[in-house]
């Protein structure tokens, strides 16, 4: 939503916003751009508002809906709003279960280096961009589109990249069907990773290959595109390094967590300390057995998982499951439960010399990169 707000602002719209938590880096960034942000109580909705844009996460009981109805203000899903905002560009949509943000950033970087000046709207902040947005005036736009709520169907892209399809929000079979239907009527090039083999420790090799292949399909020279990749500076919260042995990562499903763990185990031969927070109650419930099997498989003797409670974003979700359910399925001795970020820090600090590397990981919680910085500053 913050990326959409930034894009709309740069495209000439006046933007305000609302959130349950106004004390986050993204909110402070939007406010620095001049976006006025309100509490999530409907107080920002008044007759001056032309349209309310919402994500799938916004529940029907949200006060903004009642205010909008009383004032006859239309309510639009974020995907439709983004598709409309980018309708003046030839859109390259980046979809897939894993790697979307990284590939979007890579492709945007390559196209910019090749002189095509793309408009880019990502799902993660990128160093050198305005948060998750690169404003461009060329003919192409590159945008990450979301499969988690199937809102990718709101887009009619010129070209598309499918990074991969795996079980996350839906089964693998259902994801395959969604992505097949999505690319069926794409008139331009479609690039995907099906049929390619790759090492779980080198997901970025596959990501770079997808971005380069699409850049070449859009008219960039292969040599120029590959050279542009050499200067790619990465994406925030994608194995972002805070010290030589301290990282932060967005990994939150079994595939992403396994890839992250194996990559760090390959880079640091000693034991790893992994601090992870599940990003939602429903995802934890759905992925519980797969997460347990993955953690039991990838953890080596001496590795430690510090497991935080589920990140609670509020609302009326079913809270009948929490991290203790996952803890009960893990191999004895490999995991400890922490009550919160401060407790996790204390547990890491108490045995810091036992580990060769540390990583904080998980989606949503803005406190995880803050914890990584605290760990990096440990004496």
SVG drawing of the C-alpha trace seen along z (x, -y; Angstrom):
<svg xmlns="http://www.w3.org/2000/svg" viewBox="-25 -18 58 52">
<polyline fill="none" stroke="black" stroke-width="0.4" points="0.0,0.0 2.9,-2.4 4.3,-1.7 1.0,-2.4 0.6,-5.6 4.1,-6.7 3.4,-5.8 0.0,-7.7 1.7,-10.7 4.4,-10.8 1.8,-10.4 0.0,-13.5 -2.6,-12.4 -3.2,-13.8 -2.9,-11.0 -3.8,-10.5 -3.8,-7.2 -4.8,-5.4 -3.2,-2.5 -3.6,-0.7 0.0,-1.5 1.3,-5.0 4.8,-4.4 6.5,-2.5 9.3,-3.3 6.9,-3.2 4.4,-5.6 7.2,-8.0 8.5,-7.8 5.1,-8.6 4.7,-11.5 8.1,-12.8 6.6,-12.9 3.7,-15.0 1.1,-12.1 -1.1,-12.9 -1.7,-9.7 -4.7,-9.1 -5.5,-6.5 -7.5,-3.6 -10.8,-4.9 -12.4,-6.5 -11.3,-10.0 -9.5,-10.5 -12.6,-10.0 -14.5,-13.2 -16.3,-14.8 -12.9,-15.9 -12.0,-12.3 -12.7,-11.1 -11.9,-7.4 -10.9,-5.0 -8.3,-2.3 -8.0,0.8 -6.0,4.0 -7.5,7.4 -6.4,7.2 -9.0,4.5 -12.0,6.1 -15.5,5.2 -16.1,3.9 -13.5,1.2 -14.9,-2.3 -13.8,-3.7 -16.3,-1.5 -19.3,-3.0 -18.0,-6.5 -17.5,-5.9 -21.0,-4.5 -22.5,-7.4 -20.7,-9.9 -21.1,-7.8 -17.4,-7.5 -16.3,-4.6 -14.1,-1.9 -11.4,-0.3 -9.1,2.7 -5.4,1.8 -4.7,4.0 -7.3,2.3 -6.0,-1.1 -2.5,-0.1 -3.5,1.4 -5.3,-1.9 -2.4,-4.0 0.0,-2.1 -2.4,-1.9 -0.4,-4.5 2.7,-2.2 3.5,1.2 3.3,3.2 5.7,6.0 4.0,7.9 6.2,10.0 4.2,12.8 5.2,16.0 5.2,17.4 8.8,16.5 11.3,13.9 8.8,11.4 10.3,8.3 13.8,9.2 13.1,9.9 11.0,6.7 14.0,4.7 16.5,6.5 14.5,5.9 13.8,2.3 17.6,1.7 18.6,3.4 16.0,1.4 17.1,-1.8 20.8,-1.0 19.9,-0.2 18.3,-3.7 14.6,-2.6 13.7,-4.7 11.0,-2.4 8.3,-3.1 8.6,-0.5 6.3,0.4 7.7,3.1 6.6,5.0 9.8,4.2 12.0,1.1 15.0,0.8 18.1,-1.2 18.3,-4.2 14.5,-4.2 11.8,-6.2 11.0,-3.4 9.6,-0.7 9.0,-3.0 11.2,-4.2 9.5,-6.9 10.2,-6.7 8.9,-8.3 9.8,-5.5 7.3,-3.3 7.6,-0.4 6.4,0.1 7.5,3.0 5.2,4.0 5.0,6.9 1.6,8.4 0.1,10.5 -1.1,14.1 -1.9,14.3 -5.4,12.9 -5.5,13.7 -5.7,9.9 -3.1,10.3 -6.2,11.0 -6.9,7.2 -3.9,6.6 -3.7,6.9 0.1,6.8 2.0,6.5 4.6,9.0 5.0,11.2 7.5,13.1 6.5,16.1 9.2,16.7 7.9,20.0 4.8,21.7 4.7,23.4 2.3,24.0 1.9,20.9 -1.5,19.2 -2.9,22.0 -1.9,25.5 0.8,25.9 -1.8,27.2 -4.1,24.2 -1.1,21.8 -0.2,23.5 -3.7,22.9 -3.8,19.3 -0.5,18.5 -1.4,20.4 -4.6,18.4 -2.8,15.2 -0.3,15.5 -2.8,17.0 -3.7,13.7 -0.4,11.8 0.5,10.5 4.2,9.9 7.0,12.0 6.4,14.4 9.5,15.6 9.3,18.3 11.6,20.7 9.7,23.9 11.9,26.6 15.0,24.9 17.0,26.6 18.5,24.5 20.3,24.8 18.2,23.7 21.4,21.9 21.3,19.7 17.8,18.5 19.2,15.1 21.0,16.8 17.6,17.9 16.1,14.4 18.9,12.7 18.4,15.1 14.7,14.3 15.3,10.5 18.0,10.6 15.9,12.8 13.0,10.4 15.2,7.4 16.6,9.0 13.1,9.8 12.2,6.2 15.1,5.1 18.1,4.7 21.4,6.3 22.3,9.4 25.8,8.2 24.5,4.9 21.8,6.5 24.3,8.9 26.7,6.0 23.8,4.0 23.2,6.9 26.7,6.6 25.8,3.3 22.5,4.4 22.5,3.3 20.0,5.7 16.6,5.3 15.9,4.4 15.1,7.3 16.4,9.9 19.4,11.3 20.3,7.7 23.6,7.6 24.0,5.5 27.4,6.9 29.7,9.5 27.7,12.2 24.3,10.5 21.4,10.5 17.8,9.7 15.4,11.4 11.8,11.4 11.6,15.3 8.2,16.5 7.2,19.7 9.0,23.0 10.7,22.6 12.0,19.1 13.1,20.1 14.9,23.2 16.7,21.2 17.8,18.6 19.0,21.2 20.9,23.2 22.5,20.1 23.8,18.9 24.9,22.4 26.9,22.5 28.4,19.1 29.1,19.6 30.3,23.1 29.6,22.8 26.3,22.9 23.5,20.5 21.1,18.6 17.8,17.9 15.2,15.6 11.9,16.1 8.4,14.6 5.4,16.2 3.6,13.4 0.0,14.5 -2.2,17.0 -3.9,18.4 -0.6,18.9 1.0,20.7 -2.0,23.0 -1.9,23.8 1.9,24.3 2.4,25.9 3.5,29.4 5.5,28.1 7.3,25.6 8.1,28.3 9.4,30.7 11.6,28.0 13.1,26.7 13.8,30.3 15.5,31.1 17.7,28.0 18.9,27.4 22.3,28.9 23.8,29.8 24.5,26.5 22.0,24.5 19.3,22.7 15.9,21.4 14.6,18.6 10.8,18.7 8.8,15.6 5.0,15.4 2.8,14.8 2.9,11.2 -0.5,9.8 -1.7,7.1 -5.1,6.8 -8.5,7.5 -10.9,10.4 -8.7,13.3 -8.8,16.7 -6.0,16.7 -6.5,20.3 -3.0,21.3 0.4,19.8 4.1,20.5 4.0,23.1 2.1,25.4 5.1,25.3 7.6,25.7 5.9,28.9 6.7,30.4 10.4,29.5 13.3,31.7 14.1,31.3 16.9,28.9 16.9,27.1 14.4,24.4 13.6,22.0 10.5,19.9 10.9,16.2 8.1,14.0 9.0,11.0 11.8,9.0 13.5,8.0 13.5,11.6 14.8,12.8 17.7,10.3 18.5,11.4 18.6,15.1 20.9,14.3 23.2,12.1 23.5,14.8 25.1,17.3 26.4,15.1 29.8,16.8 28.2,20.1 27.2,19.0 29.0,18.1 26.1,16.1 22.7,14.6 19.6,13.8 16.3,12.2 13.5,13.2 9.8,13.0 7.2,10.8 5.3,7.8 7.0,7.1 9.0,3.8 10.8,4.7 12.8,7.5 15.3,5.3 15.6,3.2 16.5,6.4 19.1,7.2 20.8,3.8 20.8,4.5 22.4,7.9 25.0,6.3 25.9,3.8 26.5,6.5 29.9,6.4"/>
</svg>
